[in-house]
Amino acid sequence: MQAWHHHPPGGTEKLKIVKADIPEIDDDEVLVKVYAAGLIWMELYWQLYEKEDGTYKTPIPGEDYSGVIVKVGSKVPEGLKVGTEVMVFVTKAFSSKHSTDGGMAEYAKAHFSKMIPKPQNLSHVEAASVPLAALTAWQGLFDHAKLKAGQTLLVAGGTGPTAIWAIQMGKMVGARVIATAASEQSFKLLKSLGVNQVINYKEAKLESVLASENVDVVFNAVGDEVTKQALKVVSEDGIIINIVDTTVGDLSKESVRDSFREPFFRKEDGRTVVFFIVDMNVQQLTEIGNLLNEGKLKAVIGAVYDFTDVVNAFKQGETGHAHGKIVVKGPGL
Ligand SMILES: NC(=O)c1ccc[n+]([C@@H]2O[C@H](COP(=O)([O-])OP(=O)(O)OC[C@H]3O[C@@H](n4cnc5c(N)ncnc54)[C@H](OP(=O)(O)O)[C@@H]3O)[C@@H](O)[C@H]2O)c1
């Protein structure tokens, strides 16, 4: 089969398209013919693949993908059969025998617990854009922040793939949503998502615009500088949800990363700050899939690349100005 391999350490110059063997599956695994895979541009810089002897594995990029099942192991539950279209999230962050390779290949295998049937109303490209980003927003807003109707939600980095879900989910539950962005294209997108107030992060600091605002929840998809500013605008009983946070330790080390299987809550200036790493959750992804089928949420695609053009897809991600998820089509689509 055709597959992209990354040869870390290094970035896009270390991506190679190769002929590889179709993966063999275990009893509890499924083989999927991949039609589309989501792109996470930072994954080329993760240290997940360094072995104890200092050499590196050569992973297939992509954590989430969509396709059709072509083979099932004997212990796979009945709902997943040959011919079932699925969307998959393999969660590479937490090591297991099942999670080293992703979806940028003709075929990919995954444990049955890492997938759900594809929502019917979604194309494969749309489905591939959903799991990682939508689950991150869902777990941040609902598991950790307990966001409710009537609250004010501030989403920093508003037009990135993850933040777009946070905005939609905030609007869906009846929160007032404020978002930051810095380009005309971003402002237009935020308006189309129904954002109540937009802040141009290049022109104003959060505290200068939101001094009198009662912000209950901050969803921070940008990083430490936003945490500092957010501490000045979040209410005393509010919460800052960080999905990027360099203060929590070196996440390239497995022992550090593994400690984030549970979210890490701390107090800063009397405010609650939480950092967490997303994990697959079948029930939550099914609920998100139902909301997508009903049209209550929508997949926002920033760009779609052909399978042979993976290097340029990563290069676009690396600009840090994606407006929605970047998706790579499988060789068979
Ligand atoms: N903890 C977890 O489990 C988890 C899960 C998913 C993602 N992440 C992390 O979350 C971060 C976001 O990832 P992503 O893929 O959703 O988005 P991304 O592609 O990294 O971000 C792109 C967006 O960020 C905006 N942006 C850039 N700098 C900004 C700033 N200083 N202030 C406000 N907005 C800014 C850009 O808007 P403009 O074009 O308008 O500038 C653009 O729309 C990444 O660092 C990723 O590693 C963590």
Ligand as a Chemical Component Dictionary entry (heavy atoms), coordinates in Angstrom:
data_LIG
# 
_chem_comp.id                   LIG 
_chem_comp.type                 NON-POLYMER 
_chem_comp.pdbx_formal_charge   0 
_chem_comp.three_letter_code    LIG 
# 
loop_
_chem_comp_atom.comp_id 
_chem_comp_atom.atom_id 
_chem_comp_atom.alt_atom_id 
_chem_comp_atom.type_symbol 
_chem_comp_atom.charge 
_chem_comp_atom.model_Cartn_x 
_chem_comp_atom.model_Cartn_y 
_chem_comp_atom.model_Cartn_z 
_chem_comp_atom.pdbx_ordinal 
LIG N1  N1  N 0  -4.394 19.436 24.731 1  
LIG C1  C1  C 0  -4.940 18.811 23.705 2  
LIG O1  O1  O 0  -5.467 17.703 23.826 3  
LIG C2  C2  C 0  -4.955 19.480 22.357 4  
LIG C3  C3  C 0  -5.859 19.020 21.363 5  
LIG C4  C4  C 0  -5.894 19.678 20.151 6  
LIG C5  C5  C 0  -5.015 20.746 19.897 7  
LIG N2  N2  N 1  -4.127 21.116 20.871 8  
LIG C6  C6  C 0  -3.225 22.270 20.666 9  
LIG O2  O2  O 0  -4.044 23.410 20.472 10 
LIG C7  C7  C 0  -3.390 24.376 19.649 11 
LIG C8  C8  C 0  -4.352 24.829 18.590 12 
LIG O3  O3  O 0  -4.416 23.836 17.598 13 
LIG P1  P1  P 0  -5.385 23.935 16.371 14 
LIG O4  O4  O 0  -4.926 22.857 15.457 15 
LIG O5  O5  O -1 -6.804 23.931 16.817 16 
LIG O6  O6  O 0  -5.129 25.383 15.753 17 
LIG P2  P2  P 0  -3.844 26.017 14.981 18 
LIG O7  O7  O 0  -3.857 25.587 13.553 19 
LIG O8  O8  O 0  -2.620 25.759 15.763 20 
LIG O9  O9  O 0  -4.208 27.555 15.129 21 
LIG C9  C9  C 0  -4.563 28.348 14.043 22 
LIG C10 C10 C 0  -5.386 29.545 14.489 23 
LIG O10 O10 O 0  -4.792 30.234 15.592 24 
LIG C11 C11 C 0  -5.035 31.632 15.466 25 
LIG N3  N3  N 0  -3.961 32.327 16.181 26 
LIG C12 C12 C 0  -2.636 32.207 15.980 27 
LIG N4  N4  N 0  -1.962 32.963 16.909 28 
LIG C13 C13 C 0  -2.895 33.542 17.707 29 
LIG C14 C14 C 0  -2.857 34.423 18.837 30 
LIG N5  N5  N 0  -1.701 34.868 19.339 31 
LIG N6  N6  N 0  -4.030 34.786 19.413 32 
LIG C15 C15 C 0  -5.214 34.347 18.904 33 
LIG N7  N7  N 0  -5.314 33.521 17.823 34 
LIG C16 C16 C 0  -4.173 33.125 17.247 35 
LIG C17 C17 C 0  -5.073 31.892 13.982 36 
LIG O11 O11 O 0  -5.986 32.960 13.713 37 
LIG P3  P3  P 0  -5.594 34.202 12.757 38 
LIG O12 O12 O 0  -5.335 33.607 11.384 39 
LIG O13 O13 O 0  -6.759 35.101 12.823 40 
LIG O14 O14 O 0  -4.329 34.761 13.346 41 
LIG C18 C18 C 0  -5.552 30.556 13.398 42 
LIG O15 O15 O 0  -6.922 30.578 13.091 43 
LIG C19 C19 C 0  -2.125 23.666 19.118 44 
LIG O16 O16 O 0  -1.012 24.118 19.859 45 
LIG C20 C20 C 0  -2.381 22.189 19.427 46 
LIG O17 O17 O 0  -1.179 21.484 19.669 47 
LIG C21 C21 C 0  -4.089 20.517 22.081 48 
# 
loop_
_chem_comp_bond.comp_id 
_chem_comp_bond.atom_id_1 
_chem_comp_bond.atom_id_2 
_chem_comp_bond.value_order 
_chem_comp_bond.pdbx_ordinal 
LIG N1  C1  SING 1  
LIG C1  O1  DOUB 2  
LIG C1  C2  SING 3  
LIG C2  C3  SING 4  
LIG C2  C21 DOUB 5  
LIG C3  C4  DOUB 6  
LIG C4  C5  SING 7  
LIG C5  N2  DOUB 8  
LIG N2  C6  SING 9  
LIG N2  C21 SING 10 
LIG C6  O2  SING 11 
LIG C6  C20 SING 12 
LIG O2  C7  SING 13 
LIG C7  C8  SING 14 
LIG C7  C19 SING 15 
LIG C8  O3  SING 16 
LIG O3  P1  SING 17 
LIG P1  O4  DOUB 18 
LIG P1  O5  SING 19 
LIG P1  O6  SING 20 
LIG O6  P2  SING 21 
LIG P2  O7  DOUB 22 
LIG P2  O8  SING 23 
LIG P2  O9  SING 24 
LIG O9  C9  SING 25 
LIG C9  C10 SING 26 
LIG C10 O10 SING 27 
LIG C10 C18 SING 28 
LIG O10 C11 SING 29 
LIG C11 N3  SING 30 
LIG C11 C17 SING 31 
LIG N3  C12 SING 32 
LIG N3  C16 SING 33 
LIG C12 N4  DOUB 34 
LIG N4  C13 SING 35 
LIG C13 C14 SING 36 
LIG C13 C16 DOUB 37 
LIG C14 N5  SING 38 
LIG C14 N6  DOUB 39 
LIG N6  C15 SING 40 
LIG C15 N7  DOUB 41 
LIG N7  C16 SING 42 
LIG C17 O11 SING 43 
LIG C17 C18 SING 44 
LIG O11 P3  SING 45 
LIG P3  O12 DOUB 46 
LIG P3  O13 SING 47 
LIG P3  O14 SING 48 
LIG C18 O15 SING 49 
LIG C19 O16 SING 50 
LIG C19 C20 SING 51 
LIG C20 O17 SING 52 
# 
